[in-house]
Amino acid sequence: MNKKIPLIEIKNLVKRFGNFTALNGVSLDVYPGEVHALLGDNGAGKSTLIKVLAGVHPATSGSIIIDGKEGKFTTPRQATDAGIGTVYQDLALNALTSVTRNFFLGREIKKGPGAFGIMQMKEMDNITIEEMAKIGINISDPTQAVGTMSGGQRQTLAIARAIYFGAKILILDEPTSALGQKQQMEVLKTIKRVQKLGHIAIILITHNEIHARLIADRYTFLSLGEVIGKGLAEELGGDDIKKLMAGGTEIGDLRDELGA
């Protein structure tokens, strides 16, 4: 892992909606080949941070620096062009169409002029198989409907698609939510394989402490739009993580309050 130069640096990021401050001075950085877990309870600001990084919402102030260059994102296309790939919980996949068609969705390889170009399905099928295999999923039939794939395989498809189309910073939004235990492990293994590629920085947004502890190198904890803690995986124990995920409140205090 390159510990000298972060692939992405987020500095003092602020996002306001009218009088409401959703993010207040958030800072974090992520290195190539690193999984950086962003944890926090509902309402912590995780979703807003994702949307600012993905170009859905422009930041009110602060900076996003990628490869040493500051980016100003006012559209998702600008964020994508800068190398940010976001995989949302809903995956933006069409269950009724093929794996290949979903992989290239809107970016098909064509030969011929403009709208009259002929899609190169064989070439696209081969690319889909190769790119999925790189991160551990063997697809024997790329013409199969995405709806026939497991939830873990669909997550892998969305991740492989983002990487193929230039993502060097991969943002994963609750990638194991709504999956069974076996499928959750599929996704965690996929993330580890992406990490081992060595050149991609991964931001893992999750509320699952166990999954974060299994694969994350570093943690940043958010509460009410502010960073309340950071640390390396080897520095933080399970009790530290539980406390910070509870918004910095001692677990004992919470138990006392529940018993009151």
C-alpha positions as CSV (number, residue, x, y, z in Angstrom):
1,M,0.0,0.0,0.0
2,N,1.3,3.4,-0.9
3,K,1.3,5.3,2.4
4,K,2.9,8.5,1.0
5,I,0.4,9.9,-1.3
6,P,-3.4,9.6,-0.8
7,L,-5.4,8.9,-3.9
8,I,-8.2,11.1,-2.5
9,E,-8.1,13.8,0.2
10,I,-11.3,15.3,1.6
11,K,-10.5,18.5,3.6
12,N,-13.0,20.4,5.9
13,L,-16.0,19.5,3.8
14,V,-19.2,21.3,4.6
15,K,-22.6,20.8,3.1
16,R,-25.6,22.9,4.1
17,F,-29.2,22.6,3.0
18,G,-30.6,26.0,3.9
19,N,-30.1,26.4,7.7
20,F,-29.3,22.7,8.2
21,T,-25.7,21.6,8.3
22,A,-25.5,18.0,7.1
23,L,-21.7,17.9,7.0
24,N,-19.5,20.1,9.2
25,G,-15.8,20.1,8.5
26,V,-15.4,16.4,7.4
27,S,-11.8,15.4,6.6
28,L,-10.4,12.0,5.5
29,D,-8.0,10.5,3.1
30,V,-7.7,7.2,1.4
31,Y,-4.6,5.5,-0.2
32,P,-4.3,3.2,-3.1
33,G,-4.9,-0.4,-2.1
34,E,-6.7,0.6,1.1
35,V,-10.2,-0.1,2.5
36,H,-11.3,2.9,4.5
37,A,-14.5,2.2,6.4
38,L,-16.8,5.1,7.1
39,L,-19.1,4.3,10.0
40,G,-21.9,5.9,11.8
41,D,-25.5,5.5,12.8
42,N,-28.5,6.7,10.7
43,G,-28.4,10.5,10.3
44,A,-24.6,10.6,10.8
45,G,-24.0,12.2,7.4
46,K,-22.7,9.1,5.5
47,S,-25.3,9.4,2.7
48,T,-24.7,13.1,2.2
49,L,-21.0,12.6,2.0
50,I,-21.4,9.9,-0.7
51,K,-23.6,12.2,-2.7
52,V,-21.2,15.1,-2.4
53,L,-18.3,12.9,-3.5
54,A,-20.4,11.4,-6.4
55,G,-21.4,14.9,-7.7
56,V,-25.0,14.6,-6.8
57,H,-24.8,17.6,-4.3
58,P,-22.1,20.3,-4.7
59,A,-20.2,21.0,-1.5
60,T,-20.9,24.2,0.3
61,S,-17.2,24.6,1.2
62,G,-14.0,22.5,1.6
63,S,-12.0,20.6,-0.9
64,I,-11.8,17.2,-2.6
65,I,-8.3,16.5,-4.0
66,I,-7.8,13.5,-6.3
67,D,-4.2,12.6,-7.4
68,G,-3.1,16.0,-6.1
69,K,-5.6,17.9,-8.1
70,E,-8.6,19.7,-6.6
71,G,-12.0,18.7,-8.0
72,K,-15.2,20.7,-8.1
73,F,-18.1,18.4,-8.7
74,T,-21.5,19.8,-9.6
75,T,-22.7,16.7,-11.7
76,P,-22.2,13.0,-11.3
77,R,-20.4,13.0,-14.7
78,Q,-17.7,15.3,-13.4
79,A,-17.1,12.9,-10.4
80,T,-17.0,9.9,-12.7
81,D,-14.6,11.6,-15.1
82,A,-12.3,12.4,-12.1
83,G,-12.2,8.7,-11.3
84,I,-14.8,8.3,-8.6
85,G,-17.1,5.2,-9.0
86,T,-20.0,4.9,-6.7
87,V,-21.9,1.6,-6.2
88,Y,-25.2,2.4,-4.4
89,Q,-27.4,0.0,-2.5
90,D,-29.9,-0.2,-5.4
91,L,-27.1,-1.1,-7.9
92,A,-28.8,0.5,-10.9
93,L,-29.1,-2.9,-12.6
94,N,-31.9,-4.1,-14.9
95,A,-32.9,-7.6,-13.7
96,L,-34.5,-8.5,-17.0
97,T,-31.6,-7.8,-19.3
98,S,-28.3,-9.7,-19.6
99,V,-25.1,-9.4,-17.6
100,T,-23.3,-7.9,-20.5
101,R,-26.0,-5.3,-21.3
102,N,-25.9,-4.3,-17.6
103,F,-22.1,-4.1,-17.6
104,F,-22.1,-1.7,-20.6
105,L,-25.4,0.1,-19.8
106,G,-25.3,3.2,-22.0
107,R,-21.7,2.7,-23.0
108,E,-21.9,-0.1,-25.5
109,I,-19.1,-0.8,-28.0
110,K,-20.4,-0.1,-31.5
111,K,-19.1,-0.1,-35.0
112,G,-20.6,2.3,-37.5
113,P,-21.8,5.8,-37.4
114,G,-23.6,7.3,-34.4
115,A,-27.0,5.9,-33.5
116,F,-26.8,3.5,-36.4
117,G,-23.7,1.7,-35.1
118,I,-23.9,-2.1,-34.6
119,M,-23.3,-3.3,-31.1
120,Q,-20.3,-5.7,-30.8
121,M,-22.0,-8.2,-28.5
122,K,-19.3,-10.9,-28.8
123,E,-16.5,-8.4,-27.8
124,M,-18.7,-7.0,-25.0
125,D,-19.4,-10.6,-23.7
126,N,-15.7,-11.4,-23.6
127,I,-14.9,-8.2,-21.7
128,T,-17.6,-8.8,-19.2
129,I,-16.3,-12.4,-18.5
130,E,-12.7,-11.2,-18.2
131,E,-13.5,-8.2,-15.9
132,M,-15.8,-10.3,-13.6
133,A,-13.1,-13.0,-13.4
134,K,-10.5,-10.4,-12.3
135,I,-12.4,-10.0,-9.0
136,G,-13.4,-13.6,-8.5
137,I,-16.7,-14.2,-10.3
138,N,-16.7,-16.7,-13.1
139,I,-19.7,-16.1,-15.5
140,S,-20.2,-18.9,-17.9
141,D,-23.0,-17.3,-19.7
142,P,-22.9,-13.5,-19.9
143,T,-26.2,-13.5,-21.8
144,Q,-28.1,-14.7,-18.7
145,A,-30.5,-12.2,-17.1
146,V,-29.1,-10.4,-14.1
147,G,-32.2,-11.4,-12.2
148,T,-30.9,-15.0,-12.2
149,M,-27.7,-13.9,-10.3
150,S,-27.2,-14.0,-6.6
151,G,-27.2,-10.7,-4.7
152,G,-23.5,-11.1,-4.1
153,Q,-22.9,-11.6,-7.8
154,R,-24.9,-8.5,-8.7
155,Q,-22.8,-6.5,-6.3
156,T,-19.6,-7.8,-8.0
157,L,-21.1,-6.9,-11.4
158,A,-21.6,-3.3,-10.3
159,I,-18.1,-3.1,-8.8
160,A,-16.5,-4.6,-11.9
161,R,-18.4,-2.2,-14.1
162,A,-17.2,0.8,-12.1
163,I,-13.6,-0.3,-12.2
164,Y,-13.6,-1.1,-16.0
165,F,-15.0,2.4,-16.7
166,G,-12.2,4.1,-14.9
167,A,-12.9,4.2,-11.2
168,K,-9.8,4.6,-9.1
169,I,-11.7,5.6,-6.0
170,L,-14.5,3.1,-5.3
171,I,-17.3,4.1,-3.0
172,L,-19.4,1.2,-1.7
173,D,-22.7,2.2,-0.1
174,E,-23.7,-0.5,2.4
175,P,-22.7,-3.3,-0.1
176,T,-23.8,-6.2,2.3
177,S,-27.1,-4.8,3.4
178,A,-30.2,-6.9,2.5
179,L,-28.0,-10.0,1.7
180,G,-27.9,-13.4,3.4
181,Q,-24.7,-14.4,5.2
182,K,-23.3,-16.4,2.3
183,Q,-23.8,-13.6,-0.1
184,Q,-22.4,-11.1,2.4
185,M,-19.2,-13.1,2.5
186,E,-19.1,-13.2,-1.4
187,V,-19.1,-9.4,-1.4
188,L,-16.5,-9.1,1.3
189,K,-14.2,-11.4,-0.6
190,T,-14.8,-9.3,-3.8
191,I,-13.8,-6.2,-1.9
192,K,-10.6,-7.9,-0.7
193,R,-9.8,-8.9,-4.2
194,V,-10.2,-5.4,-5.4
195,Q,-8.0,-4.2,-2.6
196,K,-5.3,-6.6,-3.7
197,L,-5.2,-5.0,-7.2
198,G,-3.3,-2.4,-5.4
199,H,-4.2,0.8,-7.3
200,I,-7.8,1.4,-6.2
201,A,-8.8,3.3,-3.0
202,I,-12.0,1.9,-1.4
203,I,-14.4,3.9,0.8
204,L,-16.7,1.4,2.5
205,I,-19.8,2.9,4.0
206,T,-21.4,0.5,6.5
207,H,-23.2,0.2,9.8
208,N,-22.0,-3.4,10.1
209,E,-19.1,-3.3,12.7
210,I,-18.2,-6.9,12.1
211,H,-17.8,-6.5,8.3
212,A,-15.8,-3.4,8.8
213,R,-13.4,-5.2,11.2
214,L,-13.0,-8.0,8.8
215,I,-11.7,-6.0,5.8
216,A,-11.0,-2.3,6.7
217,D,-7.5,-0.9,7.2
218,R,-8.7,2.4,8.7
219,Y,-11.9,3.8,10.1
220,T,-13.5,7.2,10.2
221,F,-16.6,7.7,12.4
222,L,-19.3,10.2,11.7
223,S,-22.0,11.5,14.0
224,L,-24.4,14.3,13.2
225,G,-22.3,15.4,10.3
226,E,-19.0,15.6,12.1
227,V,-15.9,13.3,12.4
228,I,-15.8,12.0,16.0
229,G,-13.0,9.5,15.7
230,K,-10.4,8.0,13.4
231,G,-8.0,5.1,13.7
232,L,-6.1,2.3,12.1
233,A,-7.6,-1.2,12.4
234,E,-4.9,-2.4,14.6
235,E,-5.4,0.5,17.0
236,L,-9.1,0.1,17.6
237,G,-10.7,-2.7,19.6
238,G,-14.3,-3.8,19.4
239,D,-15.3,-1.7,22.4
240,D,-13.8,1.4,20.8
241,I,-15.7,0.8,17.6
242,K,-19.0,0.2,19.4
243,K,-18.6,3.4,21.4
244,L,-17.8,5.5,18.3
245,M,-20.6,3.9,16.2
246,A,-23.0,4.9,19.0
247,G,-22.0,8.5,18.4
248,G,-19.3,8.6,21.0
249,T,-21.7,7.7,23.8
250,E,-20.5,5.1,26.3
251,I,-22.4,1.8,25.8
252,G,-22.9,1.7,29.6
253,D,-24.6,5.1,29.5
254,L,-27.0,3.9,26.8
255,R,-27.8,0.8,28.8
256,D,-28.6,3.0,31.8
257,E,-30.8,5.3,29.8
258,L,-32.7,2.3,28.4
259,G,-33.2,1.0,31.9
260,A,-34.4,4.3,33.3
